[in-house]
Amino acid sequence: MKLDSTNKHTVVRQDAEVGKNLLPLVNRVVALLKRWLQGTHQGAARASHLDYHLDEFTFRFSHRASGSRGKLFYRLVQQAVGIPPTTAQELRGGSSL
């Protein structure tokens, strides 16, 4: 694959030294995620629920500096009301049909 002259690349790292932190922001987010999981779920987070935990963390991380938290709650309630209700049987894995 040949690159044309319009593509410019910046060299981020000159050597392969392991001690340097190549992705400091990614490492910060991962550290925050691990601390949040441990603090919130006390080590009881299951792999089967990981998608839901990651969704909640993403929501909290994305809105952590929001100036209008009340509006966030209002939007969450608005979305919850907008979906059809779920029965206990459906939550347990049964079908209501």
Backbone as numpy.savetxt, mean C-alpha at the origin, in Angstrom:
# Nx Ny Nz CAx CAy CAz Cx Cy Cz
19.15 -4.45 -29.09 18.31 -3.27 -29.09 19.19 -2.05 -29.09
18.94 -1.17 -30.01 19.77 0.01 -30.16 18.97 1.24 -29.73
19.58 2.09 -28.94 18.94 3.32 -28.48 19.32 4.47 -29.39
18.35 5.32 -29.67 18.69 6.47 -30.50 19.29 7.57 -29.62
19.75 8.62 -30.21 20.46 9.67 -29.49 19.54 10.53 -28.63
18.21 10.43 -28.80 17.31 11.25 -28.00 17.11 10.68 -26.60
17.38 9.40 -26.40 17.25 8.79 -25.08 18.48 9.12 -24.25
18.26 9.75 -23.11 19.38 10.09 -22.23 19.22 9.32 -20.94
20.28 8.78 -20.45 20.27 8.00 -19.23 21.25 8.61 -18.24
20.89 8.56 -16.98 21.76 9.05 -15.94 22.32 7.87 -15.17
23.61 7.84 -15.00 24.24 6.77 -14.25 24.04 7.09 -12.77
23.38 6.18 -12.08 23.07 6.40 -10.67 24.21 5.90 -9.80
24.82 4.86 -10.23 25.81 4.20 -9.39 26.99 3.75 -10.24
28.18 4.06 -9.80 29.37 3.71 -10.57 29.93 2.33 -10.19
29.69 1.89 -8.95 30.25 0.62 -8.52 29.15 -0.27 -7.93
29.51 -1.49 -7.58 28.54 -2.45 -7.07 28.70 -2.66 -5.57
29.16 -1.65 -4.86 29.35 -1.76 -3.41 28.00 -2.00 -2.73
27.94 -3.02 -1.90 26.69 -3.44 -1.28 26.23 -2.47 -0.21
27.13 -1.79 0.46 26.79 -0.95 1.59 26.00 0.30 1.25
25.97 0.72 0.02 25.27 1.94 -0.35 23.78 1.68 -0.53
22.98 2.61 -0.07 21.54 2.49 -0.19 21.11 3.07 -1.53
20.70 2.21 -2.43 20.35 2.64 -3.78 18.95 3.23 -3.85
18.05 2.75 -3.03 16.65 3.20 -3.07 16.20 3.64 -1.67
16.64 4.80 -1.20 16.32 5.19 0.17 14.83 5.40 0.43
14.08 5.92 -0.53 12.66 6.14 -0.32 11.89 4.82 -0.28
12.29 3.88 -1.11 11.65 2.56 -1.09 11.93 1.88 0.25
13.16 1.99 0.72 13.51 1.40 2.00 12.71 2.04 3.13
12.47 3.35 3.06 11.68 4.04 4.08 10.24 3.52 4.10
9.64 3.37 2.92 8.26 2.89 2.84 8.17 1.46 3.36
9.12 0.62 3.01 9.10 -0.77 3.48 9.27 -0.80 5.00
10.14 0.04 5.54 10.32 0.09 7.00 9.03 0.56 7.68
8.36 1.56 7.11 7.09 2.03 7.66 6.02 0.94 7.59
5.99 0.21 6.49 5.03 -0.89 6.34 5.26 -1.96 7.40
6.52 -2.35 7.59 6.83 -3.37 8.58 6.46 -2.91 9.98
6.77 -1.65 10.30 6.45 -1.11 11.62 4.94 -1.03 11.82
4.22 -0.61 10.77 2.76 -0.50 10.85 2.13 -1.89 11.03
2.58 -2.87 10.25 2.05 -4.24 10.39 2.29 -4.79 11.78
3.50 -4.60 12.29 3.84 -5.13 13.61 3.06 -4.39 14.69
2.95 -3.08 14.58 2.25 -2.30 15.60 0.75 -2.50 15.58
0.16 -2.55 14.41 -1.29 -2.66 14.29 -1.77 -4.08 14.53
-1.09 -5.04 13.96 -1.56 -6.42 14.00 -0.79 -7.29 14.99
0.17 -6.71 15.69 0.91 -7.42 16.74 1.48 -8.75 16.26
1.95 -8.79 15.03 2.55 -10.00 14.49 1.55 -11.05 14.04
0.26 -10.72 14.05 -0.76 -11.70 13.68 -1.28 -11.50 12.27
-0.60 -10.72 11.45 -1.03 -10.53 10.06 -0.79 -11.82 9.29
-1.83 -12.26 8.61 -1.74 -13.52 7.84 -1.46 -13.22 6.37
-0.79 -14.14 5.73 -0.49 -13.99 4.31 -1.77 -13.95 3.49
-2.81 -14.65 3.94 -4.07 -14.67 3.19 -4.76 -13.31 3.20
-4.45 -12.47 4.18 -5.05 -11.14 4.27 -4.10 -10.03 3.84
-2.94 -10.40 3.33 -1.92 -9.41 3.01 -2.40 -8.36 2.01
-3.18 -8.76 1.01 -3.69 -7.80 0.03 -4.50 -6.70 0.71
-5.34 -7.08 1.67 -6.17 -6.11 2.37 -5.33 -5.21 3.27
-4.32 -5.79 3.93 -3.43 -5.00 4.77 -2.66 -3.99 3.92
-2.18 -4.42 2.76 -1.45 -3.52 1.88 -2.34 -2.40 1.34
-3.60 -2.73 1.04 -4.55 -1.69 0.60 -4.74 -0.64 1.69
-4.93 -1.09 2.91 -5.13 -0.15 4.01 -3.89 0.69 4.25
-2.71 0.05 4.22 -1.47 0.80 4.41 -1.30 1.83 3.30
-1.58 1.44 2.07 -1.45 2.37 0.95 -2.38 3.57 1.13
-3.62 3.31 1.55 -4.56 4.39 1.79 -4.03 5.32 2.88
-3.60 4.73 3.99 -3.10 5.55 5.11 -1.84 6.31 4.71
-0.93 5.66 3.99 0.31 6.31 3.58 0.03 7.46 2.62
-0.89 7.24 1.70 -1.19 8.27 0.69 -1.90 9.47 1.29
-2.63 9.26 2.39 -3.41 10.34 2.97 -2.87 10.82 4.31
-1.61 10.50 4.62 -1.07 10.82 5.93 -0.91 12.32 6.16
-0.73 13.08 5.11 -0.52 14.52 5.26 -1.74 15.32 4.82
-2.86 14.66 4.70 -4.07 15.34 4.23 -4.55 16.34 5.27
-4.92 17.51 4.81 -5.41 18.55 5.70 -6.87 18.40 6.04
-7.60 17.59 5.30 -9.04 17.45 5.53 -9.39 15.99 5.79
-9.04 15.50 6.95 -9.31 14.10 7.28 -10.80 13.82 7.36
-11.59 14.79 7.76 -13.03 14.61 7.82 -13.62 14.31 6.46
-13.09 14.95 5.44 -13.56 14.71 4.09 -13.21 13.30 3.63
-12.04 12.81 4.05 -11.65 11.44 3.72 -12.65 10.45 4.30
-13.03 10.66 5.56 -14.01 9.78 6.19 -15.35 9.88 5.47
-15.73 11.10 5.10 -16.99 11.31 4.37 -16.98 10.53 3.06
-15.88 10.59 2.32 -15.76 9.86 1.04 -15.79 8.35 1.26
-15.15 7.89 2.32 -15.16 6.46 2.63 -16.58 5.98 2.92
-17.32 6.73 3.72 -18.70 6.38 4.02 -19.54 6.44 2.76
-19.29 7.44 1.94 -20.03 7.59 0.67 -19.82 6.36 -0.22
-18.60 5.88 -0.30 -18.32 4.69 -1.11 -18.94 3.44 -0.49
-18.90 3.34 0.84 -19.47 2.17 1.52 -20.97 2.09 1.30
-21.64 3.23 1.28 -23.09 3.26 1.08 -23.43 2.96 -0.37
-22.53 3.24 -1.27 -22.78 3.07 -2.70 -22.70 1.65 -3.21
-22.25 0.71 -2.38 -22.15 -0.68 -2.82 -23.29 -1.49 -2.21
-23.69 -2.59 -2.84 -24.79 -3.39 -2.27 -24.36 -4.06 -0.97
-25.30 -4.33 -0.07 -24.96 -4.95 1.21 -24.48 -6.39 1.02
-23.70 -6.85 1.97 -23.18 -8.21 1.97 -23.78 -8.96 3.16
-24.28 -10.14 2.92 -24.86 -10.93 4.01 -23.77 -11.69 4.75
-24.11 -12.13 5.97 -23.17 -12.91 6.76 -22.82 -14.21 6.05
-23.77 -14.79 5.35 -23.52 -16.04 4.63 -22.48 -15.81 3.52
-22.57 -14.68 2.84 -21.59 -14.38 1.80 -20.20 -14.15 2.40
-20.15 -13.54 3.58 -18.86 -13.32 4.24 -18.22 -14.64 4.64
-19.02 -15.60 5.01 -18.49 -16.92 5.40 -18.13 -17.77 4.19
-18.43 -17.30 2.99 -18.05 -18.04 1.79 -19.19 -18.75 1.12
-20.38 -18.66 1.66 -21.53 -19.29 1.04 -22.15 -18.37 0.00
-22.99 -18.90 -0.82 -23.66 -18.12 -1.83 -25.10 -17.89 -1.40
-25.60 -16.68 -1.67 -26.98 -16.37 -1.29 -27.96 -16.76 -2.39
-27.45 -17.27 -3.51 -28.32 -17.66 -4.64 -28.77 -19.08 -4.54
